[in-house]
Amino acid sequence: MKPRKVSDDEALFEQTIKSLESQVTNVGAHLTVDTQARLLYVQEIKQMSDRL
């Protein structure tokens, strides 16, 4: 079975979501947001990306 070719739009979307997840983690580390809130932000971003 051949691997599916990812479109440019899909690749850009995945890259953007990963960047956003990274930024949220970084903000959490710098603003002393507690661990539970940081995990919630990451979960929300993941759910949003799954819906899109």
PDB file with one MODEL, atoms N, CA, C and O in Angstrom:
MODEL        1
ATOM      1  N   MET A   1       0.845  -1.183   0.000  1.00  0.00           N
ATOM      2  CA  MET A   1       0.000   0.000   0.000  1.00  0.00           C
ATOM      3  C   MET A   1       0.886   1.240   0.000  1.00  0.00           C
ATOM      4  O   MET A   1       1.802   1.354   0.814  1.00  0.00           O
ATOM      5  N   LYS A   2       0.612   2.165  -0.912  1.00  0.00           N
ATOM      6  CA  LYS A   2       1.399   3.389  -1.018  1.00  0.00           C
ATOM      7  C   LYS A   2       1.013   4.374   0.080  1.00  0.00           C
ATOM      8  O   LYS A   2      -0.161   4.491   0.433  1.00  0.00           O
ATOM      9  N   PRO A   3       1.999   5.075   0.614  1.00  0.00           N
ATOM     10  CA  PRO A   3       1.659   6.135   1.577  1.00  0.00           C
ATOM     11  C   PRO A   3       0.921   7.264   0.878  1.00  0.00           C
ATOM     12  O   PRO A   3       1.208   7.593  -0.273  1.00  0.00           O
ATOM     13  N   ARG A   4      -0.024   7.845   1.582  1.00  0.00           N
ATOM     14  CA  ARG A   4      -0.823   8.934   1.031  1.00  0.00           C
ATOM     15  C   ARG A   4       0.024  10.198   0.946  1.00  0.00           C
ATOM     16  O   ARG A   4       0.729  10.535   1.897  1.00  0.00           O
ATOM     17  N   LYS A   5      -0.038  10.902  -0.182  1.00  0.00           N
ATOM     18  CA  LYS A   5       0.680  12.159  -0.340  1.00  0.00           C
ATOM     19  C   LYS A   5      -0.076  13.255   0.412  1.00  0.00           C
ATOM     20  O   LYS A   5      -1.279  13.439   0.232  1.00  0.00           O
ATOM     21  N   VAL A   6       0.647  13.962   1.240  1.00  0.00           N
ATOM     22  CA  VAL A   6       0.061  15.041   2.027  1.00  0.00           C
ATOM     23  C   VAL A   6       0.072  16.304   1.189  1.00  0.00           C
ATOM     24  O   VAL A   6       1.098  16.667   0.614  1.00  0.00           O
ATOM     25  N   SER A   7      -1.077  16.977   1.119  1.00  0.00           N
ATOM     26  CA  SER A   7      -1.150  18.208   0.347  1.00  0.00           C
ATOM     27  C   SER A   7      -0.377  19.309   1.053  1.00  0.00           C
ATOM     28  O   SER A   7      -0.097  19.219   2.248  1.00  0.00           O
ATOM     29  N   ASP A   8      -0.039  20.343   0.308  1.00  0.00           N
ATOM     30  CA  ASP A   8       0.663  21.495   0.887  1.00  0.00           C
ATOM     31  C   ASP A   8      -0.161  22.120   2.000  1.00  0.00           C
ATOM     32  O   ASP A   8       0.388  22.528   3.023  1.00  0.00           O
ATOM     33  N   ASP A   9      -1.471  22.198   1.810  1.00  0.00           N
ATOM     34  CA  ASP A   9      -2.347  22.780   2.832  1.00  0.00           C
ATOM     35  C   ASP A   9      -2.331  21.947   4.107  1.00  0.00           C
ATOM     36  O   ASP A   9      -2.269  22.495   5.208  1.00  0.00           O
ATOM     37  N   GLU A  10      -2.386  20.624   3.961  1.00  0.00           N
ATOM     38  CA  GLU A  10      -2.359  19.748   5.134  1.00  0.00           C
ATOM     39  C   GLU A  10      -1.023  19.862   5.870  1.00  0.00           C
ATOM     40  O   GLU A  10      -0.989  19.910   7.100  1.00  0.00           O
ATOM     41  N   ALA A  11       0.065  19.907   5.121  1.00  0.00           N
ATOM     42  CA  ALA A  11       1.385  20.031   5.733  1.00  0.00           C
ATOM     43  C   ALA A  11       1.506  21.356   6.474  1.00  0.00           C
ATOM     44  O   ALA A  11       2.041  21.402   7.581  1.00  0.00           O
ATOM     45  N   LEU A  12       1.017  22.425   5.874  1.00  0.00           N
ATOM     46  CA  LEU A  12       1.055  23.737   6.522  1.00  0.00           C
ATOM     47  C   LEU A  12       0.205  23.737   7.785  1.00  0.00           C
ATOM     48  O   LEU A  12       0.617  24.277   8.812  1.00  0.00           O
ATOM     49  N   PHE A  13      -0.980  23.132   7.714  1.00  0.00           N
ATOM     50  CA  PHE A  13      -1.856  23.041   8.885  1.00  0.00           C
ATOM     51  C   PHE A  13      -1.168  22.296  10.023  1.00  0.00           C
ATOM     52  O   PHE A  13      -1.159  22.771  11.159  1.00  0.00           O
ATOM     53  N   GLU A  14      -0.592  21.137   9.727  1.00  0.00           N
ATOM     54  CA  GLU A  14       0.081  20.342  10.757  1.00  0.00           C
ATOM     55  C   GLU A  14       1.248  21.114  11.357  1.00  0.00           C
ATOM     56  O   GLU A  14       1.445  21.097  12.572  1.00  0.00           O
ATOM     57  N   GLN A  15       2.017  21.786  10.520  1.00  0.00           N
ATOM     58  CA  GLN A  15       3.147  22.570  11.001  1.00  0.00           C
ATOM     59  C   GLN A  15       2.664  23.712  11.901  1.00  0.00           C
ATOM     60  O   GLN A  15       3.279  23.994  12.930  1.00  0.00           O
ATOM     61  N   THR A  16       1.580  24.357  11.521  1.00  0.00           N
ATOM     62  CA  THR A  16       1.031  25.465  12.302  1.00  0.00           C
ATOM     63  C   THR A  16       0.526  24.982  13.659  1.00  0.00           C
ATOM     64  O   THR A  16       0.773  25.628  14.677  1.00  0.00           O
ATOM     65  N   ILE A  17      -0.173  23.861  13.680  1.00  0.00           N
ATOM     66  CA  ILE A  17      -0.683  23.306  14.936  1.00  0.00           C
ATOM     67  C   ILE A  17       0.472  22.926  15.858  1.00  0.00           C
ATOM     68  O   ILE A  17       0.429  23.214  17.054  1.00  0.00           O
ATOM     69  N   LYS A  18       1.496  22.288  15.317  1.00  0.00           N
ATOM     70  CA  LYS A  18       2.652  21.918  16.140  1.00  0.00           C
ATOM     71  C   LYS A  18       3.335  23.158  16.703  1.00  0.00           C
ATOM     72  O   LYS A  18       3.769  23.167  17.855  1.00  0.00           O
ATOM     73  N   SER A  19       3.425  24.191  15.896  1.00  0.00           N
ATOM     74  CA  SER A  19       4.014  25.446  16.362  1.00  0.00           C
ATOM     75  C   SER A  19       3.177  26.055  17.477  1.00  0.00           C
ATOM     76  O   SER A  19       3.717  26.523  18.479  1.00  0.00           O
ATOM     77  N   LEU A  20       1.867  26.050  17.306  1.00  0.00           N
ATOM     78  CA  LEU A  20       0.967  26.590  18.321  1.00  0.00           C
ATOM     79  C   LEU A  20       1.085  25.802  19.626  1.00  0.00           C
ATOM     80  O   LEU A  20       1.127  26.393  20.705  1.00  0.00           O
ATOM     81  N   GLU A  21       1.139  24.474  19.532  1.00  0.00           N
ATOM     82  CA  GLU A  21       1.304  23.648  20.721  1.00  0.00           C
ATOM     83  C   GLU A  21       2.613  23.987  21.435  1.00  0.00           C
ATOM     84  O   GLU A  21       2.654  24.084  22.662  1.00  0.00           O
ATOM     85  N   SER A  22       3.663  24.162  20.667  1.00  0.00           N
ATOM     86  CA  SER A  22       4.962  24.513  21.237  1.00  0.00           C
ATOM     87  C   SER A  22       4.916  25.868  21.924  1.00  0.00           C
ATOM     88  O   SER A  22       5.464  26.035  23.014  1.00  0.00           O
ATOM     89  N   GLN A  23       4.269  26.827  21.295  1.00  0.00           N
ATOM     90  CA  GLN A  23       4.164  28.164  21.876  1.00  0.00           C
ATOM     91  C   GLN A  23       3.367  28.148  23.170  1.00  0.00           C
ATOM     92  O   GLN A  23       3.720  28.842  24.124  1.00  0.00           O
ATOM     93  N   VAL A  24       2.306  27.372  23.215  1.00  0.00           N
ATOM     94  CA  VAL A  24       1.494  27.272  24.438  1.00  0.00           C
ATOM     95  C   VAL A  24       2.335  26.698  25.572  1.00  0.00           C
ATOM     96  O   VAL A  24       2.287  27.191  26.700  1.00  0.00           O
ATOM     97  N   THR A  25       3.099  25.663  25.272  1.00  0.00           N
ATOM     98  CA  THR A  25       3.965  25.068  26.285  1.00  0.00           C
ATOM     99  C   THR A  25       4.991  26.083  26.770  1.00  0.00           C
ATOM    100  O   THR A  25       5.258  26.177  27.968  1.00  0.00           O
ATOM    101  N   ASN A  26       5.562  26.837  25.848  1.00  0.00           N
ATOM    102  CA  ASN A  26       6.562  27.845  26.187  1.00  0.00           C
ATOM    103  C   ASN A  26       5.945  28.957  27.040  1.00  0.00           C
ATOM    104  O   ASN A  26       6.540  29.377  28.033  1.00  0.00           O
ATOM    105  N   VAL A  27       4.778  29.425  26.664  1.00  0.00           N
ATOM    106  CA  VAL A  27       4.101  30.469  27.443  1.00  0.00           C
ATOM    107  C   VAL A  27       3.824  29.962  28.854  1.00  0.00           C
ATOM    108  O   VAL A  27       4.028  30.684  29.830  1.00  0.00           O
ATOM    109  N   GLY A  28       3.366  28.736  28.956  1.00  0.00           N
ATOM    110  CA  GLY A  28       3.083  28.155  30.265  1.00  0.00           C
ATOM    111  C   GLY A  28       4.316  28.120  31.148  1.00  0.00           C
ATOM    112  O   GLY A  28       4.236  28.379  32.348  1.00  0.00           O
ATOM    113  N   ALA A  29       5.446  27.803  30.559  1.00  0.00           N
ATOM    114  CA  ALA A  29       6.684  27.741  31.332  1.00  0.00           C
ATOM    115  C   ALA A  29       7.119  29.123  31.809  1.00  0.00           C
ATOM    116  O   ALA A  29       7.676  29.257  32.899  1.00  0.00           O
ATOM    117  N   HIS A  30       6.872  30.136  31.009  1.00  0.00           N
ATOM    118  CA  HIS A  30       7.338  31.479  31.344  1.00  0.00           C
ATOM    119  C   HIS A  30       6.369  32.278  32.207  1.00  0.00           C
ATOM    120  O   HIS A  30       6.784  33.217  32.887  1.00  0.00           O
ATOM    121  N   LEU A  31       5.131  31.934  32.192  1.00  0.00           N
ATOM    122  CA  LEU A  31       4.141  32.704  32.944  1.00  0.00           C
ATOM    123  C   LEU A  31       3.675  31.995  34.208  1.00  0.00           C
ATOM    124  O   LEU A  31       2.688  32.397  34.823  1.00  0.00           O
ATOM    125  N   THR A  32       4.369  30.969  34.585  1.00  0.00           N
ATOM    126  CA  THR A  32       4.042  30.170  35.758  1.00  0.00           C
ATOM    127  C   THR A  32       2.572  29.735  35.811  1.00  0.00           C
ATOM    128  O   THR A  32       1.950  29.704  36.872  1.00  0.00           O
ATOM    129  N   VAL A  33       2.051  29.406  34.652  1.00  0.00           N
ATOM    130  CA  VAL A  33       0.713  28.818  34.587  1.00  0.00           C
ATOM    131  C   VAL A  33       0.848  27.412  35.158  1.00  0.00           C
ATOM    132  O   VAL A  33       1.789  26.693  34.822  1.00  0.00           O
ATOM    133  N   ASP A  34      -0.072  27.024  36.004  1.00  0.00           N
ATOM    134  CA  ASP A  34       0.075  25.714  36.624  1.00  0.00           C
ATOM    135  C   ASP A  34      -0.056  24.591  35.603  1.00  0.00           C
ATOM    136  O   ASP A  34      -0.588  24.782  34.509  1.00  0.00           O
ATOM    137  N   THR A  35       0.431  23.436  35.977  1.00  0.00           N
ATOM    138  CA  THR A  35       0.494  22.290  35.073  1.00  0.00           C
ATOM    139  C   THR A  35      -0.874  21.905  34.534  1.00  0.00           C
ATOM    140  O   THR A  35      -1.003  21.583  33.353  1.00  0.00           O
ATOM    141  N   GLN A  36      -1.877  21.931  35.365  1.00  0.00           N
ATOM    142  CA  GLN A  36      -3.223  21.545  34.928  1.00  0.00           C
ATOM    143  C   GLN A  36      -3.731  22.465  33.830  1.00  0.00           C
ATOM    144  O   GLN A  36      -4.302  21.991  32.847  1.00  0.00           O
ATOM    145  N   ALA A  37      -3.536  23.767  33.976  1.00  0.00           N
ATOM    146  CA  ALA A  37      -3.974  24.728  32.960  1.00  0.00           C
ATOM    147  C   ALA A  37      -3.207  24.516  31.657  1.00  0.00           C
ATOM    148  O   ALA A  37      -3.793  24.578  30.577  1.00  0.00           O
ATOM    149  N   ARG A  38      -1.907  24.269  31.753  1.00  0.00           N
ATOM    150  CA  ARG A  38      -1.096  24.038  30.560  1.00  0.00           C
ATOM    151  C   ARG A  38      -1.580  22.808  29.816  1.00  0.00           C
ATOM    152  O   ARG A  38      -1.687  22.826  28.590  1.00  0.00           O
ATOM    153  N   LEU A  39      -1.875  21.739  30.544  1.00  0.00           N
ATOM    154  CA  LEU A  39      -2.387  20.518  29.911  1.00  0.00           C
ATOM    155  C   LEU A  39      -3.737  20.767  29.246  1.00  0.00           C
ATOM    156  O   LEU A  39      -4.009  20.239  28.168  1.00  0.00           O
ATOM    157  N   LEU A  40      -4.578  21.569  29.891  1.00  0.00           N
ATOM    158  CA  LEU A  40      -5.874  21.901  29.320  1.00  0.00           C
ATOM    159  C   LEU A  40      -5.709  22.660  28.001  1.00  0.00           C
ATOM    160  O   LEU A  40      -6.416  22.374  27.035  1.00  0.00           O
ATOM    161  N   TYR A  41      -4.791  23.615  27.953  1.00  0.00           N
ATOM    162  CA  TYR A  41      -4.540  24.360  26.713  1.00  0.00           C
ATOM    163  C   TYR A  41      -4.111  23.416  25.601  1.00  0.00           C
ATOM    164  O   TYR A  41      -4.616  23.509  24.482  1.00  0.00           O
ATOM    165  N   VAL A  42      -3.187  22.510  25.895  1.00  0.00           N
ATOM    166  CA  VAL A  42      -2.708  21.566  24.886  1.00  0.00           C
ATOM    167  C   VAL A  42      -3.846  20.671  24.411  1.00  0.00           C
ATOM    168  O   VAL A  42      -3.967  20.407  23.215  1.00  0.00           O
ATOM    169  N   GLN A  43      -4.684  20.201  25.338  1.00  0.00           N
ATOM    170  CA  GLN A  43      -5.818  19.350  24.963  1.00  0.00           C
ATOM    171  C   GLN A  43      -6.803  20.109  24.076  1.00  0.00           C
ATOM    172  O   GLN A  43      -7.309  19.564  23.095  1.00  0.00           O
ATOM    173  N   GLU A  44      -7.070  21.357  24.422  1.00  0.00           N
ATOM    174  CA  GLU A  44      -7.999  22.162  23.623  1.00  0.00           C
ATOM    175  C   GLU A  44      -7.480  22.370  22.208  1.00  0.00           C
ATOM    176  O   GLU A  44      -8.245  22.288  21.247  1.00  0.00           O
ATOM    177  N   ILE A  45      -6.188  22.638  22.073  1.00  0.00           N
ATOM    178  CA  ILE A  45      -5.596  22.832  20.748  1.00  0.00           C
ATOM    179  C   ILE A  45      -5.677  21.537  19.950  1.00  0.00           C
ATOM    180  O   ILE A  45      -5.985  21.562  18.758  1.00  0.00           O
ATOM    181  N   LYS A  46      -5.406  20.409  20.593  1.00  0.00           N
ATOM    182  CA  LYS A  46      -5.489  19.112  19.918  1.00  0.00           C
ATOM    183  C   LYS A  46      -6.915  18.841  19.462  1.00  0.00           C
ATOM    184  O   LYS A  46      -7.128  18.390  18.337  1.00  0.00           O
ATOM    185  N   GLN A  47      -7.893  19.109  20.320  1.00  0.00           N
ATOM    186  CA  GLN A  47      -9.301  18.896  19.941  1.00  0.00           C
ATOM    187  C   GLN A  47      -9.682  19.804  18.777  1.00  0.00           C
ATOM    188  O   GLN A  47     -10.393  19.378  17.867  1.00  0.00           O
ATOM    189  N   MET A  48      -9.217  21.045  18.799  1.00  0.00           N
ATOM    190  CA  MET A  48      -9.515  21.968  17.712  1.00  0.00           C
ATOM    191  C   MET A  48      -8.925  21.456  16.405  1.00  0.00           C
ATOM    192  O   MET A  48      -9.589  21.479  15.369  1.00  0.00           O
ATOM    193  N   SER A  49      -7.685  20.997  16.450  1.00  0.00           N
ATOM    194  CA  SER A  49      -7.050  20.497  15.218  1.00  0.00           C
ATOM    195  C   SER A  49      -7.752  19.246  14.709  1.00  0.00           C
ATOM    196  O   SER A  49      -7.883  19.058  13.499  1.00  0.00           O
ATOM    197  N   ASP A  50      -8.206  18.389  15.622  1.00  0.00           N
ATOM    198  CA  ASP A  50      -8.939  17.193  15.210  1.00  0.00           C
ATOM    199  C   ASP A  50     -10.261  17.545  14.536  1.00  0.00           C
ATOM    200  O   ASP A  50     -10.661  16.907  13.562  1.00  0.00           O
ATOM    201  N   ARG A  51     -10.939  18.573  15.067  1.00  0.00           N
ATOM    202  CA  ARG A  51     -12.220  18.989  14.468  1.00  0.00           C
ATOM    203  C   ARG A  51     -12.000  19.599  13.083  1.00  0.00           C
ATOM    204  O   ARG A  51     -12.798  19.379  12.172  1.00  0.00           O
ATOM    205  N   LEU A  52     -10.927  20.359  12.926  1.00  0.00           N
ATOM    206  CA  LEU A  52     -10.657  20.991  11.641  1.00  0.00           C
ATOM    207  C   LEU A  52     -10.185  19.967  10.631  1.00  0.00           C
ATOM    208  O   LEU A  52      -9.907  20.314   9.484  1.00  0.00           O
TER     209      LEU A  52
ENDMDL
END
